Amino acid sequence: MIDGFCNDQGRVDLEHLQEASSLANVFVSTAARLGDSSFAVSGNRTVKAVLREESNSQSGPGSKTGTLPCQFRLVVTQMIPANDPLALPALPKPKKTAMQ
């Protein structure tokens, strides 16, 4: 989750990240830059971005110079299937006790 402020160009860039291919490219380029394939979106992994935007209440006429007009929250989710090397092992089911 990323909370922040941006200008109009920043809003356009953030909206672009909601496209699956754009977000996947971010993960792929991170994997290449770090030399770590675990960041790559491959196989059955999926990534999704949800963007919430609103006006910055501290921006507007009379506000100090440099105040950004938009406030945002970007939530990025990656779904990793159980058979993926990054997947956490499944926890065993708890045993029933006599009181249950």
C-alpha positions in Angstrom: 0.0 0.0 0.0 1.3 3.4 -1.0 -0.3 6.6 0.3 0.8 9.9 -1.1 0.2 13.1 -3.0 0.7 13.9 -6.7 0.1 16.3 -9.5 -2.1 15.6 -12.6 0.7 13.8 -14.5 1.2 11.6 -11.4 -2.5 10.7 -11.5 -2.2 9.6 -15.1 0.9 7.5 -14.3 -0.9 5.9 -11.3 -4.0 5.2 -13.3 -1.8 3.5 -15.9 -0.6 1.1 -13.2 -4.1 -0.4 -12.9 -3.5 -2.0 -16.3 -2.3 -5.6 -15.7 0.4 -5.4 -18.4 1.8 -2.1 -17.0 2.0 -3.4 -13.4 3.5 -6.7 -14.6 6.2 -4.7 -16.4 7.1 -3.0 -13.1 7.6 -6.4 -11.5 9.5 -7.8 -14.4 11.9 -4.8 -14.6 12.4 -5.0 -10.8 13.3 -8.7 -11.2 15.8 -7.9 -13.9 17.3 -4.9 -12.1 17.8 -7.0 -8.9 18.8 -10.2 -10.7 16.1 -12.0 -8.7 13.5 -13.9 -10.7 11.2 -14.2 -7.7 9.9 -10.7 -8.4 8.8 -11.6 -11.9 5.1 -12.2 -12.6 5.2 -15.6 -14.2 3.2 -18.8 -14.4 -0.1 -18.5 -12.5 1.0 -15.4 -10.5 -1.3 -12.4 -11.0 -0.9 -8.8 -9.9 -3.6 -6.2 -9.4 -3.6 -2.5 -8.4 -6.5 -0.6 -6.9 -6.2 3.2 -6.9 -8.2 5.6 -4.8 -7.9 9.2 -5.6 -9.3 12.4 -4.1 -8.6 16.1 -4.0 -5.9 17.2 -1.5 -7.8 19.3 1.0 -4.7 21.3 1.7 -4.3 22.3 -1.9 -6.1 25.2 -3.7 -6.2 28.9 -4.0 -4.1 30.5 -1.2 -2.2 27.3 -0.4 1.6 27.4 -0.3 3.5 26.9 -3.6 4.3 23.3 -4.4 1.3 21.8 -2.7 0.2 18.8 -4.8 -3.5 18.8 -5.8 -4.3 15.1 -5.6 -4.1 12.6 -2.7 -4.0 8.9 -3.5 -3.8 5.4 -2.0 -2.5 2.6 -4.3 -2.9 -1.0 -3.1 -1.0 -3.6 -5.0 -1.9 -7.3 -4.5 0.0 -10.3 -5.9 -1.8 -13.7 -5.9 0.7 -16.6 -5.6 -0.7 -20.1 -6.2 0.1 -22.9 -3.6 2.6 -24.6 -5.9 4.7 -21.5 -6.5 8.2 -21.5 -4.9 7.3 -18.3 -3.1 4.2 -19.7 -1.6 4.1 -20.3 2.2 3.5 -23.9 3.2 -0.1 -24.7 4.2 -0.6 -25.0 7.9 -1.9 -28.3 9.2 -5.6 -28.3 10.2 -5.9 -27.9 14.0 -6.8 -31.1 15.8 -10.2 -31.1 17.4 -10.1 -31.2 21.2 -12.6 -33.0 23.4 -14.3 -29.7 24.2 -15.2 -28.9 20.6 
